Amino acid sequence: MTDHSEDRVFEQARPALLGLAYRILGSRADAEDAVQDTFLKWQRAERDTIANPRAWLTTACTRRAIDMLRAAHRSRVDYVGAWLPEPIETSIIVDAGDEGPLAASLNTAFMLMLERLTPKERAAYLLHEIFEFDYPQIAQTLDIQEAACRKLVSRARAHVDKAQVRHVTPVDQQEKLLAAFETAITSGDATPFAALLSDDVALSADGGGKVPAVLRTLHGKTEVLTFIASVSERFWRQQQRTVADLNGTRSLIFRDGADITTAVSFAYDAQGRVTNIFAMRNPDKLARLDEARVK
């Protein structure tokens, strides 16, 4: 195998590896580091002895991401306010033809639910349910017995099913919500927007201790709508707003001049009502959204 063809094998696998690492880590920056580490290991490997490059690359990337996740969990203990996954443009890791269940596995509510799992539960679930690896392959990847692998996936699936965070919300419903949100921001009339919220809607903001952001999660329509009205009047109404597909959902990006100040995304229940509003304010996590394509 020539170097050119070897590089092509890796580049073909890169989007899937990035998608896997991102879902494990919740950080695009860390996921890119995990993929780069995998590439360096691939370059050093005896590739003529590798029968299944896809499986080899997935194993290497998964193990590296798990190690990084364990370290990340320790650093998040002292995180200021709510921690939210770094937003990522959907098209970076999901092909245009896979905008249903695969994109739904990127949504912020699903990613936050994954945070409750152990690193191996998280990896096993993703490999089996999202990337369709069989149990023997996953067991080899995680270096565990197949029976233990099945238990990991079963426990993780039970958590996911209970949380009810993995379903596809029609795009027209998402766009209806964004239009109502825009109306609430620009005119102060929140009636159409309020009608699309669940009664127990929650709003979380991630400032990372670097910029002002509400530190506690807000609950219920009254508290959430009061907060949005206040922020809209003071900031959002005057800022430029663009729509982008982030984490598998239609989202709104706010800019003050050239600087992105906030990315707002939503989670929905099976009936299409908004259950969660996520406001990313941490500038470190917004840095890579400058290239997010406007829809």
C-alpha positions, 0 to 999 in steps of 0.5 A: 500500500502506498503512502498516498493510498494509506492517507486516503484510507484515513481521510475517508475514515476521518469524518466518522472518527471525528463524529465518534470522538465528538460524541464521546468527548462533547468537545470539537477541539478535544475530538480533533486532538483525538483524531490527530493522535489516531492519525499519528498512531496510524502513521507509525503502525505496521499497516500491512498487518492490519486486516481491517483498517476501519476497525483498527482506526475506530479502536485507536480513536475510541481508546484515545477518546476514553482516556481524554474523557476521564481527564476531562471529567476531572477538570469539569468538577470545578467548572463555573455554572452549567457545562454544555457541549461545544456546539458543532456544525452538523454538516462537519460530521453528518452527511446531507443524506443522514439528517435524521437519527444520526443527526439526532444523536448530536443534539445537546440534550442527548450529549448531556445525557451521555455525560451520566454514563461511564466512559465505557458505557458511553463508547459501547452505546455509541459504537453499537447504536450509532455506528452499528458495530457488532458486540464482538467488534466492540468487545475487542475495541474496549478490550473486554469480554463480549458479555460485559460489552452487552451489559454496558450497552444494555445499561446505557440504552436503559438510561437513553430510553428513560431520558427520551432524548433521542428522537427526530424533530421535523425541520418545519417544526424547528423552523416554526420555533425559530420564527416564533423566537425571532418574534419574541426577540424583535417585538417582545411578543412571546405569545407564539413562542410560549405556545411551543414550549413545554410547561417545564421548559428549562434554560441553561447557559454556559459562560465557563466563568469567562463571560456573564451568564446565568449560573443556575438552570431556569425552570418553567415558562414564566422564569424562562420567558422573563429571562429571554425578554430581559436579555432580548431588550438589553442585548439580543435585539441589537445583535445580528442573528443568523440561523445555522444547523448546530448539533443536528438542530436549527439554531440561532447565532448572535453576533456583536459586530464580528464577534459571536456572543451566543449560540442558542439551540433547542431540545424537543420532546416527541410531540415537538414541544421545546423542553430545553433551551441551551445558550452557549456563551463561553468564547472558547467554545464559540471560537470554531463557529465563525465558519458556520454556514448560514441557512 
